[in-house]
Amino acid sequence: MAPAGSVQVLIHDEEDHCFGLWMLHDGRLVEVELPWTRRWHAPAPSSSEYPPSPGYLVRTDQGEPVPAQTPPHDRDPRPAW
C-alpha cells in the first residue's frame, strides 16, 4: 500500500486516451506534464457565472498543428480543481 503522500491520479477515457496525471507534491495536487502533450487554455469566460475551465491536453506528436496558446493574462485565473 502506498503512503498517502504519493497519491497519483490518472484520468483517461474508454479508449485509453490519457487526459492528465496529477500527484500530491509539497502538500498540493499538481499536474505532471506528459510527454508529447501540452495543456491548452481557452480565454476566460465573460463572467463568473460560468465554471472555470482547466483547458484540455493537445497531443503534439500527431503532425497536426497545435492551436496558439491563450496568453496567461487572458486566461481564467480561478482554479479549475
C-alpha positions as a LaTeX table, in Angstrom:
\begin{tabular}{lrrr}
\hline
Residue & $x$ (\AA) & $y$ (\AA) & $z$ (\AA) \\
\hline
Met1 & 0.00 & 0.00 & 0.00 \\
Ala2 & 1.40 & 3.41 & $-0.99$ \\
Pro3 & 1.73 & 6.11 & 1.66 \\
Ala4 & $-0.80$ & 8.96 & 1.42 \\
Gly5 & 1.92 & 11.37 & 0.27 \\
Ser6 & 2.34 & 9.50 & $-3.02$ \\
Val7 & $-1.20$ & 9.64 & $-4.42$ \\
Gln8 & $-1.36$ & 9.69 & $-8.21$ \\
Val9 & $-4.46$ & 10.29 & $-10.32$ \\
Leu10 & $-4.52$ & 9.31 & $-14.00$ \\
Ile11 & $-7.58$ & 10.29 & $-16.00$ \\
His12 & $-8.36$ & 8.58 & $-19.30$ \\
Asp13 & $-11.38$ & 7.69 & $-21.40$ \\
Glu14 & $-12.76$ & 4.34 & $-22.54$ \\
Glu15 & $-10.35$ & 4.30 & $-25.49$ \\
Asp16 & $-7.40$ & 4.90 & $-23.14$ \\
His17 & $-6.69$ & 8.40 & $-24.41$ \\
Cys18 & $-4.87$ & 9.99 & $-21.50$ \\
Phe19 & $-6.25$ & 13.31 & $-20.24$ \\
Gly20 & $-3.87$ & 14.06 & $-17.42$ \\
Leu21 & $-1.79$ & 12.92 & $-14.50$ \\
Trp22 & $-1.85$ & 14.59 & $-11.09$ \\
Met23 & 0.25 & 13.92 & $-7.99$ \\
Leu24 & 0.49 & 15.30 & $-4.49$ \\
His25 & 3.64 & 17.42 & $-4.35$ \\
Asp26 & 4.52 & 19.57 & $-1.32$ \\
Gly27 & 1.01 & 19.02 & 0.02 \\
Arg28 & $-0.70$ & 20.23 & $-3.19$ \\
Leu29 & $-2.31$ & 18.34 & $-6.04$ \\
Val30 & $-0.35$ & 19.37 & $-9.16$ \\
Glu31 & $-0.46$ & 18.29 & $-12.77$ \\
Val32 & 2.52 & 16.33 & $-14.06$ \\
Glu33 & 3.49 & 17.14 & $-17.62$ \\
Leu34 & 3.08 & 14.22 & $-20.01$ \\
Pro35 & 5.43 & 13.68 & $-22.96$ \\
Trp36 & 4.06 & 14.77 & $-26.34$ \\
Thr37 & 1.21 & 16.77 & $-24.80$ \\
Arg38 & 0.58 & 20.38 & $-23.93$ \\
Arg39 & $-2.32$ & 21.87 & $-21.96$ \\
Trp40 & $-4.26$ & 24.44 & $-23.96$ \\
His41 & $-6.22$ & 27.10 & $-22.09$ \\
Ala42 & $-9.27$ & 28.85 & $-23.51$ \\
Pro43 & $-9.77$ & 32.57 & $-22.95$ \\
Ala44 & $-11.55$ & 33.45 & $-19.69$ \\
Pro45 & $-15.36$ & 33.48 & $-19.82$ \\
Ser46 & $-17.11$ & 36.83 & $-19.96$ \\
Ser47 & $-18.49$ & 36.45 & $-16.42$ \\
Ser48 & $-18.01$ & 34.31 & $-13.32$ \\
Glu49 & $-21.40$ & 32.63 & $-13.83$ \\
Tyr50 & $-19.52$ & 30.07 & $-15.96$ \\
Pro51 & $-17.39$ & 27.48 & $-14.16$ \\
Pro52 & $-13.60$ & 27.73 & $-14.54$ \\
Ser53 & $-12.12$ & 25.56 & $-17.26$ \\
Pro54 & $-8.92$ & 23.54 & $-16.82$ \\
Gly55 & $-8.36$ & 23.62 & $-20.58$ \\
Tyr56 & $-7.51$ & 20.39 & $-22.33$ \\
Leu57 & $-4.50$ & 18.38 & $-23.39$ \\
Val58 & $-3.40$ & 18.61 & $-27.01$ \\
Arg59 & $-1.19$ & 15.89 & $-28.46$ \\
Thr60 & 1.92 & 17.27 & $-30.11$ \\
Asp61 & 3.14 & 14.04 & $-31.76$ \\
Gln62 & 0.43 & 13.57 & $-34.38$ \\
Gly63 & 1.71 & 16.00 & $-37.03$ \\
Glu64 & $-1.37$ & 18.20 & $-36.59$ \\
Pro65 & $-0.95$ & 21.93 & $-35.95$ \\
Val66 & $-1.14$ & 22.82 & $-32.27$ \\
Pro67 & $-3.52$ & 25.73 & $-31.55$ \\
Ala68 & $-1.96$ & 29.02 & $-30.48$ \\
Gln69 & $-1.89$ & 29.25 & $-26.70$ \\
Thr70 & $-4.06$ & 31.84 & $-24.97$ \\
Pro71 & $-1.77$ & 34.38 & $-23.26$ \\
Pro72 & $-1.70$ & 33.95 & $-19.45$ \\
His73 & $-3.28$ & 37.37 & $-18.83$ \\
Asp74 & $-6.34$ & 36.34 & $-20.92$ \\
Arg75 & $-6.92$ & 33.02 & $-19.12$ \\
Asp76 & $-9.37$ & 32.45 & $-16.27$ \\
Pro77 & $-7.34$ & 32.87 & $-13.04$ \\
Arg78 & $-9.76$ & 30.77 & $-10.97$ \\
Pro79 & $-8.52$ & 27.25 & $-10.20$ \\
Ala80 & $-10.47$ & 24.54 & $-12.01$ \\
Trp81 & $-9.50$ & 21.87 & $-9.46$ \\
\hline
\end{tabular}
